[in-house]
Amino acid sequence: MIGAVIAYMLAYGATLVGLSLLMLASGLDVVTAVSAIIACLNNIGPGMGKVGPASNYAVLTDFQIWLCSLAMMLGRLELLSVMVLFTPQFWRR
């Protein structure tokens, strides 16, 4: 059981870091990129920086909004259920 929990935490962290790095590569500052992904992945609303409570997500480019949308879907559908779709055992009869 502990191994499964650690695997889920590592997958969650890898998703968080991976999407944050993509946001950084698209030209955002560190605070905005990381907080936007955290806010979208956890479905908690505003982040910090350019997507803070005094602003909104309209300042982001289309690519950045798509990344945030992907993070929202992963967070809303639960990361574990989405990961199951990519396992070969799920698609066997």
C-alpha positions as CSV (number, residue, x, y, z in Angstrom):
1,M,0.0,0.0,0.0
2,I,2.8,2.4,0.8
3,G,4.4,1.7,-2.5
4,A,1.2,2.6,-4.3
5,V,0.9,5.9,-2.4
6,I,4.5,6.8,-3.2
7,A,4.0,5.9,-6.9
8,Y,0.9,8.2,-7.0
9,M,2.8,11.0,-5.3
10,L,5.7,10.7,-7.7
11,A,3.3,10.7,-10.7
12,Y,1.6,13.8,-9.3
13,G,4.9,15.5,-8.8
14,A,6.2,14.6,-12.2
15,T,3.0,15.9,-13.8
16,L,3.3,19.1,-11.8
17,V,7.0,19.6,-12.7
18,G,6.5,18.6,-16.3
19,L,3.6,21.0,-17.0
20,S,5.4,23.8,-15.1
21,L,8.5,23.4,-17.2
22,L,6.4,23.6,-20.3
23,M,4.8,26.8,-19.0
24,L,8.3,28.2,-18.2
25,A,9.5,27.2,-21.7
26,S,6.5,29.2,-23.2
27,G,7.8,32.4,-21.7
28,L,6.2,32.8,-18.3
29,D,8.0,33.7,-15.1
30,V,8.5,31.1,-12.4
31,V,5.8,32.2,-10.0
32,T,3.1,32.6,-12.6
33,A,4.0,29.3,-14.3
34,V,4.1,27.1,-11.2
35,S,1.1,28.7,-9.5
36,A,-1.0,28.5,-12.6
37,I,-0.4,24.8,-13.0
38,I,-0.9,24.2,-9.2
39,A,-4.2,26.1,-9.3
40,C,-5.4,24.3,-12.5
41,L,-4.3,20.8,-11.4
42,N,-6.0,21.2,-8.0
43,N,-9.0,23.2,-9.4
44,I,-8.6,25.9,-6.8
45,G,-9.0,29.1,-8.8
46,P,-6.5,32.0,-9.0
47,G,-2.8,31.5,-8.8
48,M,-0.1,34.1,-8.1
49,G,1.8,36.5,-10.3
50,K,0.0,37.3,-13.6
51,V,-2.8,34.9,-12.8
52,G,-3.4,36.2,-9.3
53,P,-6.6,37.4,-7.7
54,A,-6.1,40.9,-9.2
55,S,-5.9,39.5,-12.7
56,N,-7.1,36.4,-14.6
57,Y,-6.0,33.8,-17.1
58,A,-6.7,36.1,-20.1
59,V,-3.1,37.3,-20.1
60,L,-1.9,33.8,-21.1
61,T,-1.3,32.7,-24.7
62,D,-3.3,30.0,-26.4
63,F,-0.6,27.4,-25.8
64,Q,-0.5,28.3,-22.1
65,I,-4.3,28.1,-21.8
66,W,-4.2,24.6,-23.5
67,L,-1.6,23.5,-20.9
68,C,-3.8,24.8,-18.1
69,S,-6.8,23.1,-19.6
70,L,-4.9,19.8,-19.7
71,A,-3.9,20.3,-16.1
72,M,-7.6,20.9,-15.2
73,M,-8.7,17.8,-16.9
74,L,-6.0,15.7,-15.2
75,G,-7.0,17.2,-11.8
76,R,-10.7,16.9,-12.4
77,L,-10.7,13.3,-13.7
78,E,-8.1,12.3,-11.1
79,L,-4.6,11.6,-12.3
80,L,-4.8,7.9,-11.5
81,S,-7.8,7.2,-13.7
82,V,-6.1,9.0,-16.6
83,M,-2.8,7.0,-16.1
84,V,-4.8,3.8,-16.2
85,L,-5.9,4.6,-19.7
86,F,-2.2,4.4,-20.8
87,T,-1.6,0.9,-19.4
88,P,-1.8,-2.1,-21.7
89,Q,-3.7,-4.2,-19.1
90,F,-6.7,-1.8,-19.4
91,W,-7.0,-2.4,-23.1
92,R,-6.7,-6.2,-23.0
93,R,-9.9,-8.3,-23.2
